[in-house]
């Protein structure tokens, strides 16, 4: 089965600081998805990466997929309290489109 | 569109009782997924449907769990009998063929005492 390990498990940063969350797979990824979950709510889609070396950005969040397609990073620049939440990476389980397995999540707190 | 709608938002029940969680996917979506989230195990896929047909239920933990999708606009996840270890947040998500992302509901917080 697809195992996704996220690090760190939790993170507390001062507002304005940059941060990086990592997601590592035991197998080559067909597709890597990043979601954000606000406490007590459902998951919201951030980005999807498919090609080795691919990089995507949305506002102050940048996600990258390495060339071997086994590791992804999510980088937040100049963090804000609105960035707080749980970030989860998900993998396309069988190259079947959107049937995803998820990593354990990274809990982010941003101190004002 | 109102998004994926789950009910109830919170459910507290006693061990041994039957629990039914409900989900209304986004209109036009042909995929529906049930996930369970706990601190220990994270977010786990339980079962998913395509065009109302169960495709993969390998994530359903035990025979106590069952899921149905009688039509394109409604699905249920039933636990009978419930146990304290079933306490978790249960999410429903929907999507459609060719779409790269899942649309999640707000979840049902289940507590089995």
Interface residues (C-beta under 8 A of the other chain):
Chain A: X31 X33 X40 X41 X42 X43 X44 X45 X48 X88 X93 X97 X98 X99 X100 X101 X102 X103 X104 X105
Chain B: X4 X31 X33 X42 X43 X44 X45 X48 X56 X91 X93 X95 X97 X98 X99 X100 X101 X102 X103 X104 X105 X106 X107
